[in-house]
Amino acid sequence: MTAALPLKAASSTIVGDWEGTLNPGAQAKKRIVAHISVGQDGILSGTIDYPEQDVSGILITAITYKGSTLHFEVASSQGSYDGVSNSDNSEISGTWKQGGAGVNLILKRTP
């Protein structure tokens, strides 16, 4: 897990809690919450929660943020996310991929 930005830049843009809703067609909607943090060494890390399923703390196994582009992987669910943040870094628009299928996922910064 490596940070593409120095600690100060990463902290002001991507670090925090991000929430969105997965809506994979006929299946029920499912909230996803990504918690992204950065250590003193500048390395990004994170976890994923699925509140409706009472699942929390799933490890994000790889994460990069460069410019306005976010990519992370969740090995335990064979999932990944690729998105681009908006100009004020309040929202990331992208695609969640799992099992070969991709669905749109907009993550919004939460307080």
N, CA, C and O atoms as a Tinker XYZ file with bonds, in Angstrom:
   444  protein
     1  N      0.846000   -1.174000    0.000000    73     2
     2  CA     0.000000    0.000000    0.000000    64     1     3
     3  C      0.893000    1.239000    0.000000    63     2     4     5
     4  O      1.628000    1.484000    0.957000    81     3
     5  N      0.827000    1.989000   -1.041000    73     3     6
     6  CA     1.663000    3.165000   -1.115000    64     5     7
     7  C      0.834000    4.392000   -1.419000    63     6     8     9
     8  O     -0.161000    4.322000   -2.140000    81     7
     9  N      1.246000    5.505000   -0.871000    73     7    10
    10  CA     0.577000    6.763000   -1.132000    64     9    11
    11  C      1.246000    7.428000   -2.315000    63    10    12    13
    12  O      2.473000    7.474000   -2.396000    81    11
    13  N      0.447000    7.941000   -3.229000    73    11    14
    14  CA     0.994000    8.619000   -4.391000    64    13    15
    15  C      1.218000   10.097000   -4.111000    63    14    16    17
    16  O      1.827000   10.795000   -4.922000    81    15
    17  N      0.736000   10.577000   -2.980000    73    15    18
    18  CA     0.884000   11.973000   -2.587000    64    17    19
    19  C      1.602000   12.056000   -1.255000    63    18    20    21
    20  O      1.519000   11.120000   -0.459000    81    19
    21  N      2.307000   13.148000   -0.987000    73    19    22
    22  CA     2.887000   13.335000    0.342000    64    21    23
    23  C      1.785000   13.358000    1.401000    63    22    24    25
    24  O      0.624000   13.629000    1.095000    81    23
    25  N      2.157000   13.074000    2.635000    73    23    26
    26  CA     1.216000   13.004000    3.752000    64    25    27
    27  C      0.282000   14.202000    3.813000    63    26    28    29
    28  O     -0.930000   14.020000    3.923000    81    27
    29  N      0.802000   15.413000    3.745000    73    27    30
    30  CA    -0.017000   16.612000    3.879000    64    29    31
    31  C     -1.065000   16.697000    2.770000    63    30    32    33
    32  O     -2.223000   17.014000    3.042000    81    31
    33  N     -0.677000   16.421000    1.528000    73    31    34
    34  CA    -1.610000   16.489000    0.404000    64    33    35
    35  C     -2.669000   15.402000    0.508000    63    34    36    37
    36  O     -3.848000   15.665000    0.270000    81    35
    37  N     -2.266000   14.184000    0.861000    73    35    38
    38  CA    -3.221000   13.086000    0.973000    64    37    39
    39  C     -4.225000   13.359000    2.084000    63    38    40    41
    40  O     -5.415000   13.087000    1.922000    81    39
    41  N     -3.764000   13.891000    3.201000    73    39    42
    42  CA    -4.653000   14.161000    4.332000    64    41    43
    43  C     -5.747000   15.148000    3.972000    63    42    44    45
    44  O     -6.887000   14.993000    4.408000    81    43
    45  N     -5.420000   16.153000    3.187000    73    43    46
    46  CA    -6.397000   17.187000    2.892000    64    45    47
    47  C     -7.363000   16.795000    1.782000    63    46    48    49
    48  O     -8.348000   17.497000    1.553000    81    47
    49  N     -7.106000   15.693000    1.090000    73    47    50
    50  CA    -7.960000   15.353000   -0.034000    64    49    51
    51  C     -8.710000   14.036000    0.096000    63    50    52    53
    52  O     -9.922000   14.010000   -0.115000    81    51
    53  N     -8.045000   12.958000    0.432000    73    51    54
    54  CA    -8.683000   11.646000    0.377000    64    53    55
    55  C     -8.939000   11.018000    1.744000    63    54    56    57
    56  O     -9.830000   10.178000    1.872000    81    55
    57  N     -8.194000   11.396000    2.746000    73    55    58
    58  CA    -8.339000   10.783000    4.066000    64    57    59
    59  C     -9.684000   11.153000    4.669000    63    58    60    61
    60  O    -10.099000   12.312000    4.640000    81    59
    61  N    -10.355000   10.147000    5.215000    73    59    62
    62  CA   -11.640000   10.361000    5.863000    64    61    63
    63  C    -12.581000    9.201000    5.598000    63    62    64    65
    64  O    -12.170000    8.132000    5.147000    81    63
    65  N    -13.850000    9.437000    5.888000    73    63    66
    66  CA   -14.886000    8.425000    5.694000    64    65    67
    67  C    -15.713000    8.786000    4.470000    63    66    68    69
    68  O    -16.096000    9.941000    4.283000    81    67
    69  N    -15.983000    7.782000    3.639000    73    67    70
    70  CA   -16.689000    7.960000    2.381000    64    69    71
    71  C    -17.830000    6.942000    2.317000    63    70    72    73
    72  O    -17.623000    5.760000    2.593000    81    71
    73  N    -19.027000    7.394000    1.955000    73    71    74
    74  CA   -20.182000    6.496000    1.927000    64    73    75
    75  C    -20.902000    6.578000    0.592000    63    74    76    77
    76  O    -21.047000    7.648000    0.000000    81    75
    77  N    -21.351000    5.411000    0.136000    73    75    78
    78  CA   -22.122000    5.341000   -1.101000    64    77    79
    79  C    -23.057000    4.154000   -1.063000    63    78    80    81
    80  O    -23.049000    3.377000   -0.109000    81    79
    81  N    -23.872000    4.011000   -2.111000    73    79    82
    82  CA   -24.832000    2.921000   -2.181000    64    81    83
    83  C    -24.613000    2.120000   -3.453000    63    82    84    85
    84  O    -24.644000    2.657000   -4.561000    81    83
    85  N    -24.394000    0.832000   -3.272000    73    83    86
    86  CA   -24.290000   -0.089000   -4.397000    64    85    87
    87  C    -25.697000   -0.489000   -4.809000    63    86    88    89
    88  O    -26.516000   -0.839000   -3.959000    81    87
    89  N    -25.984000   -0.440000   -6.095000    73    87    90
    90  CA   -27.296000   -0.829000   -6.596000    64    89    91
    91  C    -27.100000   -1.722000   -7.811000    63    90    92    93
    92  O    -27.291000   -1.288000   -8.947000    81    91
    93  N    -26.713000   -2.985000   -7.566000    73    91    94
    94  CA   -26.395000   -3.883000   -8.683000    64    93    95
    95  C    -27.614000   -4.514000   -9.334000    63    94    96    97
    96  O    -27.802000   -5.729000   -9.261000    81    95
    97  N    -28.431000   -3.707000   -9.962000    73    95    98
    98  CA   -29.586000   -4.219000  -10.704000    64    97    99
    99  C    -30.704000   -4.703000   -9.814000    63    98   100   101
   100  O    -31.230000   -3.946000   -8.999000    81    99
   101  N    -31.072000   -5.976000   -9.968000    73    99   102
   102  CA   -32.223000   -6.530000   -9.250000    64   101   103
   103  C    -31.952000   -6.771000   -7.770000    63   102   104   105
   104  O    -32.887000   -6.950000   -6.990000    81   103
   105  N    -30.686000   -6.779000   -7.379000    73   103   106
   106  CA   -30.359000   -7.019000   -5.976000    64   105   107
   107  C    -30.730000   -5.804000   -5.142000    63   106   108   109
   108  O    -30.857000   -4.693000   -5.656000    81   107
   109  N    -30.899000   -6.032000   -3.859000    73   107   110
   110  CA   -31.202000   -4.939000   -2.935000    64   109   111
   111  C    -30.029000   -3.964000   -2.867000    63   110   112   113
   112  O    -28.870000   -4.354000   -3.009000    81   111
   113  N    -30.347000   -2.708000   -2.650000    73   111   114
   114  CA   -29.302000   -1.707000   -2.485000    64   113   115
   115  C    -28.505000   -2.021000   -1.223000    63   114   116   117
   116  O    -29.035000   -2.547000   -0.244000    81   115
   117  N    -27.210000   -1.681000   -1.273000    73   115   118
   118  CA   -26.342000   -1.977000   -0.145000    64   117   119
   119  C    -25.377000   -0.812000    0.051000    63   118   120   121
   120  O    -24.634000   -0.446000   -0.860000    81   119
   121  N    -25.398000   -0.231000    1.263000    73   119   122
   122  CA   -24.453000    0.847000    1.557000    64   121   123
   123  C    -23.056000    0.289000    1.734000    63   122   124   125
   124  O    -22.857000   -0.824000    2.222000    81   123
   125  N    -22.097000    1.099000    1.321000    73   123   126
   126  CA   -20.696000    0.774000    1.519000    64   125   127
   127  C    -20.043000    2.009000    2.134000    63   126   128   129
   128  O    -20.276000    3.132000    1.689000    81   127
   129  N    -19.230000    1.792000    3.153000    73   127   130
   130  CA   -18.514000    2.895000    3.803000    64   129   131
   131  C    -17.029000    2.560000    3.761000    63   130   132   133
   132  O    -16.598000    1.517000    4.253000    81   131
   133  N    -16.256000    3.464000    3.164000    73   131   134
   134  CA   -14.807000    3.300000    3.099000    64   133   135
   135  C    -14.161000    4.258000    4.088000    63   134   136   137
   136  O    -14.449000    5.455000    4.086000    81   135
   137  N    -13.297000    3.730000    4.922000    73   135   138
   138  CA   -12.554000    4.534000    5.902000    64   137   139
   139  C    -11.097000    4.570000    5.429000    63   138   140   141
   140  O    -10.411000    3.548000    5.436000    81   139
   141  N    -10.637000    5.742000    5.023000    73   139   142
   142  CA    -9.278000    5.872000    4.497000    64   141   143
   143  C     -8.456000    6.714000    5.458000    63   142   144   145
   144  O     -8.865000    7.800000    5.868000    81   143
   145  N     -7.290000    6.192000    5.806000    73   143   146
   146  CA    -6.403000    6.903000    6.733000    64   145   147
   147  C     -4.989000    6.891000    6.169000    63   146   148   149
   148  O     -4.690000    6.197000    5.198000    81   147
   149  N     -4.135000    7.674000    6.802000    73   147   150
   150  CA    -2.733000    7.727000    6.393000    64   149   151
   151  C     -1.871000    7.712000    7.646000    63   150   152   153
   152  O     -2.136000    8.436000    8.606000    81   151
   153  N     -0.850000    6.886000    7.626000    73   151   154
   154  CA     0.048000    6.788000    8.773000    64   153   155
   155  C      1.083000    7.896000    8.769000    63   154   156   157
   156  O      1.182000    8.668000    7.815000    81   155
   157  N      1.842000    7.966000    9.828000    73   155   158
   158  CA     2.896000    8.976000    9.926000    64   157   159
   159  C      3.942000    8.800000    8.836000    63   158   160   161
   160  O      4.669000    9.735000    8.502000    81   159
   161  N      4.013000    7.589000    8.281000    73   159   162
   162  CA     4.968000    7.321000    7.207000    64   161   163
   163  C      4.430000    7.728000    5.837000    63   162   164   165
   164  O      5.124000    7.591000    4.829000    81   163
   165  N      3.182000    8.234000    5.800000    73   163   166
   166  CA     2.591000    8.690000    4.548000    64   165   167
   167  C      1.908000    7.604000    3.746000    63   166   168   169
   168  O      1.461000    7.857000    2.627000    81   167
   169  N      1.815000    6.394000    4.291000    73   167   170
   170  CA     1.201000    5.281000    3.570000    64   169   171
   171  C     -0.304000    5.247000    3.850000    63   170   172   173
   172  O     -0.740000    5.266000    5.001000    81   171
   173  N     -1.083000    5.195000    2.765000    73   171   174
   174  CA    -2.537000    5.111000    2.884000    64   173   175
   175  C     -2.960000    3.701000    3.270000    63   174   176   177
   176  O     -2.336000    2.721000    2.863000    81   175
   177  N     -4.030000    3.607000    4.060000    73   175   178
   178  CA    -4.608000    2.320000    4.412000    64   177   179
   179  C     -6.101000    2.539000    4.611000    63   178   180   181
   180  O     -6.573000    3.676000    4.611000    81   179
   181  N     -6.841000    1.449000    4.781000    73   179   182
   182  CA    -8.268000    1.630000    4.977000    64   181   183
   183  C     -9.010000    0.345000    5.219000    63   182   184   185
   184  O     -8.461000   -0.755000    5.151000    81   183
   185  N    -10.295000    0.527000    5.507000    73   183   186
   186  CA   -11.220000   -0.581000    5.700000    64   185   187
   187  C    -12.551000   -0.233000    5.042000    63   186   188   189
   188  O    -12.823000    0.926000    4.726000    81   187
   189  N    -13.374000   -1.260000    4.844000    73   187   190
   190  CA   -14.701000   -1.128000    4.248000    64   189   191
   191  C    -15.726000   -1.703000    5.223000    63   190   192   193
   192  O    -15.480000   -2.717000    5.877000    81   191
   193  N    -16.879000   -1.039000    5.309000    73   191   194
   194  CA   -18.008000   -1.545000    6.093000    64   193   195
   195  C    -19.215000   -1.723000    5.175000    63   194   196   197
   196  O    -19.386000   -0.981000    4.207000    81   195
   197  N    -20.052000   -2.717000    5.491000    73   195   198
   198  CA   -21.360000   -2.902000    4.860000    64   197   199
   199  C    -22.394000   -2.852000    5.990000    63   198   200   201
   200  O    -22.734000   -3.897000    6.545000    81   199
   201  N    -22.899000   -1.670000    6.343000    73   199   202
   202  CA   -23.758000   -1.511000    7.527000    64   201   203
   203  C    -25.001000   -2.408000    7.543000    63   202   204   205
   204  O    -25.341000   -2.956000    8.591000    81   203
   205  N    -25.684000   -2.568000    6.406000    73   203   206
   206  CA   -26.907000   -3.389000    6.396000    64   205   207
   207  C    -26.626000   -4.857000    6.681000    63   206   208   209
   208  O    -27.516000   -5.589000    7.113000    81   207
   209  N    -25.411000   -5.282000    6.444000    73   207   210
   210  CA   -25.037000   -6.673000    6.689000    64   209   211
   211  C    -24.300000   -6.846000    8.012000    63   210   212   213
   212  O    -23.833000   -7.941000    8.328000    81   211
   213  N    -24.194000   -5.758000    8.789000    73   211   214
   214  CA   -23.455000   -5.778000   10.046000    64   213   215
   215  C    -22.028000   -6.290000    9.863000    63   214   216   217
   216  O    -21.508000   -7.026000   10.702000    81   215
   217  N    -21.406000   -5.892000    8.758000    73   215   218
   218  CA   -20.034000   -6.269000    8.463000    64   217   219
   219  C    -19.187000   -5.005000    8.493000    63   218   220   221
   220  O    -19.514000   -4.010000    7.846000    81   219
   221  N    -18.099000   -5.052000    9.247000    73   219   222
   222  CA   -17.234000   -3.872000    9.320000    64   221   223
   223  C    -15.774000   -4.295000    9.422000    63   222   224   225
   224  O    -15.450000   -5.410000    9.830000    81   223
   225  N    -14.918000   -3.375000    9.041000    73   223   226
   226  CA   -13.485000   -3.584000    9.194000    64   225   227
   227  C    -12.841000   -4.477000    8.157000    63   226   228   229
   228  O    -11.782000   -5.049000    8.414000    81   227
   229  N    -13.457000   -4.612000    6.983000    73   227   230
   230  CA   -12.841000   -5.416000    5.926000    64   229   231
   231  C    -11.631000   -4.645000    5.397000    63   230   232   233
   232  O    -11.754000   -3.483000    5.007000    81   231
   233  N    -10.498000   -5.274000    5.386000    73   231   234
   234  CA    -9.245000   -4.629000    5.034000    64   233   235
   235  C     -9.174000   -4.256000    3.555000    63   234   236   237
   236  O     -9.426000   -5.088000    2.683000    81   235
   237  N     -8.828000   -2.998000    3.284000    73   235   238
   238  CA    -8.460000   -2.578000    1.939000    64   237   239
   239  C     -7.002000   -2.998000    1.782000    63   238   240   241
   240  O     -6.134000   -2.540000    2.526000    81   239
   241  N     -6.741000   -3.865000    0.817000    73   239   242
   242  CA    -5.413000   -4.465000    0.712000    64   241   243
   243  C     -4.446000   -3.675000   -0.167000    63   242   244   245
   244  O     -3.236000   -3.885000   -0.089000    81   243
   245  N     -4.954000   -2.781000   -0.993000    73   243   246
   246  CA    -4.101000   -1.911000   -1.813000    64   245   247
   247  C     -4.872000   -0.623000   -2.059000    63   246   248   249
   248  O     -6.076000   -0.653000   -2.314000    81   247
   249  N     -4.178000    0.506000   -1.982000    73   247   250
   250  CA    -4.842000    1.784000   -2.203000    64   249   251
   251  C     -3.843000    2.797000   -2.759000    63   250   252   253
   252  O     -2.723000    2.930000   -2.264000    81   251
   253  N     -4.275000    3.498000   -3.790000    73   251   254
   254  CA    -3.465000    4.579000   -4.347000    64   253   255
   255  C     -4.366000    5.772000   -4.625000    63   254   256   257
   256  O     -5.540000    5.622000   -4.963000    81   255
   257  N     -3.802000    6.935000   -4.479000    73   255   258
   258  CA    -4.505000    8.182000   -4.806000    64   257   259
   259  C     -3.506000    9.107000   -5.467000    63   258   260   261
   260  O     -2.530000    9.528000   -4.846000    81   259
   261  N     -3.749000    9.420000   -6.720000    73   259   262
   262  CA    -2.829000   10.264000   -7.473000    64   261   263
   263  C     -3.640000   11.297000   -8.242000    63   262   264   265
   264  O     -4.552000   10.952000   -8.994000    81   263
   265  N     -3.300000   12.569000   -8.049000    73   263   266
   266  CA    -4.088000   13.627000   -8.671000    64   265   267
   267  C     -5.473000   13.614000   -8.072000    63   266   268   269
   268  O     -5.644000   13.948000   -6.900000    81   267
   269  N     -6.456000   13.239000   -8.848000    73   267   270
   270  CA    -7.820000   13.118000   -8.332000    64   269   271
   271  C     -8.351000   11.695000   -8.514000    63   270   272   273
   272  O     -9.552000   11.457000   -8.393000    81   271
   273  N     -7.453000   10.751000   -8.804000    73   271   274
   274  CA    -7.863000    9.381000   -9.093000    64   273   275
   275  C     -7.578000    8.459000   -7.912000    63   274   276   277
   276  O     -6.452000    8.383000   -7.419000    81   275
   277  N     -8.625000    7.758000   -7.471000    73   275   278
   278  CA    -8.531000    6.807000   -6.366000    64   277   279
   279  C     -8.680000    5.391000   -6.909000    63   278   280   281
   280  O     -9.540000    5.125000   -7.748000    81   279
   281  N     -7.845000    4.497000   -6.427000    73   279   282
   282  CA    -7.975000    3.071000   -6.723000    64   281   283
   283  C     -7.745000    2.310000   -5.428000    63   282   284   285
   284  O     -6.765000    2.548000   -4.723000    81   283
   285  N     -8.659000    1.389000   -5.118000    73   283   286
   286  CA    -8.388000    0.484000   -3.999000    64   285   287
   287  C     -8.906000   -0.903000   -4.299000    63   286   288   289
   288  O     -9.796000   -1.097000   -5.127000    81   287
   289  N     -8.320000   -1.871000   -3.595000    73   287   290
   290  CA    -8.667000   -3.279000   -3.778000    64   289   291
   291  C     -9.005000   -3.910000   -2.437000    63   290   292   293
   292  O     -8.418000   -3.579000   -1.407000    81   291
   293  N     -9.967000   -4.828000   -2.473000    73   291   294
   294  CA   -10.380000   -5.573000   -1.290000    64   293   295
   295  C    -10.251000   -7.056000   -1.645000    63   294   296   297
   296  O    -11.156000   -7.647000   -2.234000    81   295
   297  N     -9.124000   -7.637000   -1.282000    73   295   298
   298  CA    -8.810000   -9.009000   -1.697000    64   297   299
   299  C     -9.826000  -10.024000   -1.177000    63   298   300   301
   300  O    -10.170000  -10.969000   -1.887000    81   299
   301  N    -10.307000   -9.842000    0.043000    73   299   302
   302  CA   -11.207000  -10.844000    0.638000    64   301   303
   303  C    -12.525000  -10.991000   -0.125000    63   302   304   305
   304  O    -13.155000  -12.047000   -0.070000    81   303
   305  N    -12.944000   -9.944000   -0.833000    73   303   306
   306  CA   -14.184000  -10.027000   -1.611000    64   305   307
   307  C    -13.914000   -9.965000   -3.117000    63   306   308   309
   308  O    -14.844000   -9.905000   -3.920000    81   307
   309  N    -12.640000   -9.981000   -3.486000    73   307   310
   310  CA   -12.223000   -9.868000   -4.880000    64   309   311
   311  C    -12.865000   -8.653000   -5.543000    63   310   312   313
   312  O    -13.307000   -8.702000   -6.691000    81   311
   313  N    -12.902000   -7.542000   -4.767000    73   311   314
   314  CA   -13.493000   -6.308000   -5.264000    64   313   315
   315  C    -12.453000   -5.226000   -5.461000    63   314   316   317
   316  O    -11.366000   -5.272000   -4.885000    81   315
   317  N    -12.806000   -4.244000   -6.288000    73   315   318
   318  CA   -11.939000   -3.088000   -6.478000    64   317   319
   319  C    -12.789000   -1.878000   -6.832000    63   318   320   321
   320  O    -13.925000   -2.006000   -7.288000    81   319
   321  N    -12.222000   -0.714000   -6.616000    73   319   322
   322  CA   -12.910000    0.543000   -6.914000    64   321   323
   323  C    -11.946000    1.470000   -7.633000    63   322   324   325
   324  O    -10.784000    1.605000   -7.250000    81   323
   325  N    -12.450000    2.106000   -8.682000    73   323   326
   326  CA   -11.719000    3.133000   -9.399000    64   325   327
   327  C    -12.626000    4.337000   -9.531000    63   326   328   329
   328  O    -13.742000    4.230000  -10.039000    81   327
   329  N    -12.144000    5.492000   -9.071000    73   327   330
   330  CA   -12.970000    6.683000   -9.128000    64   329   331
   331  C    -12.149000    7.950000   -9.238000    63   330   332   333
   332  O    -10.929000    7.948000   -9.069000    81   331
   333  N    -12.854000    9.034000   -9.525000    73   331   334
   334  CA   -12.236000   10.347000   -9.660000    64   333   335
   335  C    -12.985000   11.317000   -8.758000    63   334   336   337
   336  O    -14.215000   11.373000   -8.782000    81   335
   337  N    -12.238000   12.084000   -7.959000    73   335   338
   338  CA   -12.872000   13.036000   -7.041000    64   337   339
   339  C    -13.240000   14.322000   -7.775000    63   338   340   341
   340  O    -12.615000   14.698000   -8.767000    81   339
   341  N    -14.272000   14.984000   -7.259000    73   339   342
   342  CA   -14.680000   16.260000   -7.840000    64   341   343
   343  C    -13.743000   17.372000   -7.365000    63   342   344   345
   344  O    -12.816000   17.122000   -6.595000    81   343
   345  N    -13.985000   18.578000   -7.820000    73   343   346
   346  CA   -13.043000   19.678000   -7.572000    64   345   347
   347  C    -12.913000   20.059000   -6.105000    63   346   348   349
   348  O    -11.847000   20.517000   -5.692000    81   347
   349  N    -13.966000   19.885000   -5.299000    73   347   350
   350  CA   -13.856000   20.254000   -3.880000    64   349   351
   351  C    -13.624000   19.034000   -2.985000    63   350   352   353
   352  O    -13.702000   19.139000   -1.761000    81   351
   353  N    -13.339000   17.871000   -3.596000    73   351   354
   354  CA   -13.034000   16.630000   -2.863000    64   353   355
   355  C    -14.135000   16.201000   -1.903000    63   354   356   357
   356  O    -13.856000   15.646000   -0.839000    81   355
   357  N    -15.382000   16.457000   -2.277000    73   355   358
   358  CA   -16.507000   16.030000   -1.441000    64   357   359
   359  C    -17.176000   14.772000   -1.985000    63   358   360   361
   360  O    -18.017000   14.173000   -1.315000    81   359
   361  N    -16.801000   14.369000   -3.206000    73   359   362
   362  CA   -17.459000   13.244000   -3.856000    64   361   363
   363  C    -16.491000   12.562000   -4.814000    63   362   364   365
   364  O    -15.683000   13.217000   -5.472000    81   363
   365  N    -16.586000   11.240000   -4.880000    73   363   366
   366  CA   -15.778000   10.460000   -5.811000    64   365   367
   367  C    -16.729000    9.642000   -6.674000    63   366   368   369
   368  O    -17.526000    8.862000   -6.151000    81   367
   369  N    -16.653000    9.811000   -7.973000    73   367   370
   370  CA   -17.497000    9.058000   -8.904000    64   369   371
   371  C    -16.665000    7.964000   -9.534000    63   370   372   373
   372  O    -15.578000    8.214000  -10.055000    81   371
   373  N    -17.191000    6.730000   -9.482000    73   371   374
   374  CA   -16.413000    5.647000  -10.037000    64   373   375
   375  C    -17.191000    4.367000  -10.211000    63   374   376   377
   376  O    -18.421000    4.358000  -10.258000    81   375
   377  N    -16.433000    3.271000  -10.307000    73   375   378
   378  CA   -17.003000    1.950000  -10.549000    64   377   379
   379  C    -16.463000    0.953000   -9.533000    63   378   380   381
   380  O    -15.253000    0.842000   -9.337000    81   379
   381  N    -17.380000    0.226000   -8.885000    73   379   382
   382  CA   -17.036000   -0.879000   -8.002000    64   381   383
   383  C    -17.111000   -2.141000   -8.841000    63   382   384   385
   384  O    -18.135000   -2.405000   -9.471000    81   383
   385  N    -16.038000   -2.924000   -8.858000    73   383   386
   386  CA   -16.000000   -4.173000   -9.620000    64   385   387
   387  C    -15.842000   -5.329000   -8.657000    63   386   388   389
   388  O    -15.025000   -5.308000   -7.737000    81   387
   389  N    -16.669000   -6.353000   -8.912000    73   387   390
   390  CA   -16.603000   -7.549000   -8.077000    64   389   391
   391  C    -17.116000   -8.721000   -8.892000    63   390   392   393
   392  O    -18.192000   -8.647000   -9.485000    81   391
   393  N    -16.359000   -9.790000   -8.924000    73   391   394
   394  CA   -16.781000  -10.969000   -9.665000    64   393   395
   395  C    -16.958000  -10.715000  -11.152000    63   394   396   397
   396  O    -17.817000  -11.331000  -11.782000    81   395
   397  N    -16.173000   -9.828000  -11.717000    73   395   398
   398  CA   -16.252000   -9.562000  -13.144000    64   397   399
   399  C    -17.272000   -8.508000  -13.550000    63   398   400   401
   400  O    -17.227000   -8.001000  -14.671000    81   399
   401  N    -18.187000   -8.177000  -12.652000    73   399   402
   402  CA   -19.208000   -7.180000  -12.971000    64   401   403
   403  C    -18.862000   -5.845000  -12.328000    63   402   404   405
   404  O    -18.261000   -5.802000  -11.254000    81   403
   405  N    -19.241000   -4.765000  -12.983000    73   403   406
   406  CA   -19.004000   -3.431000  -12.445000    64   405   407
   407  C    -20.297000   -2.659000  -12.290000    63   406   408   409
   408  O    -21.191000   -2.752000  -13.130000    81   407
   409  N    -20.395000   -1.895000  -11.210000    73   407   410
   410  CA   -21.558000   -1.026000  -10.983000    64   409   411
   411  C    -21.056000    0.363000  -10.600000    63   410   412   413
   412  O    -20.017000    0.511000   -9.957000    81   411
   413  N    -21.814000    1.370000  -11.008000    73   411   414
   414  CA   -21.479000    2.733000  -10.632000    64   413   415
   415  C    -21.569000    2.891000   -9.124000    63   414   416   417
   416  O    -22.481000    2.365000   -8.487000    81   415
   417  N    -20.621000    3.617000   -8.563000    73   415   418
   418  CA   -20.634000    3.894000   -7.134000    64   417   419
   419  C    -20.098000    5.293000   -6.904000    63   418   420   421
   420  O    -18.955000    5.604000   -7.241000    81   419
   421  N    -20.941000    6.128000   -6.325000    73   419   422
   422  CA   -20.527000    7.486000   -5.947000    64   421   423
   423  C    -20.307000    7.481000   -4.445000    63   422   424   425
   424  O    -21.221000    7.184000   -3.676000    81   423
   425  N    -19.095000    7.811000   -4.032000    73   423   426
   426  CA   -18.768000    7.912000   -2.614000    64   425   427
   427  C    -18.776000    9.372000   -2.220000    63   426   428   429
   428  O    -18.160000   10.209000   -2.880000    81   427
   429  N    -19.484000    9.674000   -1.130000    73   427   430
   430  CA   -19.540000   11.051000   -0.623000    64   429   431
   431  C    -18.870000   11.097000    0.725000    63   430   432   433
   432  O    -19.022000   10.200000    1.555000    81   431
   433  N    -18.115000   12.182000    0.927000    73   431   434
   434  CA   -17.438000   12.367000    2.212000    64   433   435
   435  C    -18.482000   12.512000    3.311000    63   434   436   437
   436  O    -19.463000   13.238000    3.154000    81   435
   437  N    -18.264000   11.819000    4.422000    73   435   438
   438  CA   -19.166000   11.935000    5.570000    64   437   439
   439  C    -18.462000   12.681000    6.683000    63   438   440   441
   440  O    -17.234000   12.664000    6.775000    81   439
   441  N    -19.246000   13.341000    7.534000    73   439   442
   442  CA   -18.609000   14.099000    8.629000    64   441   443
   443  C    -17.926000   13.202000    9.633000    63   442   444
   444  O    -17.349000   13.690000   10.605000    81   443
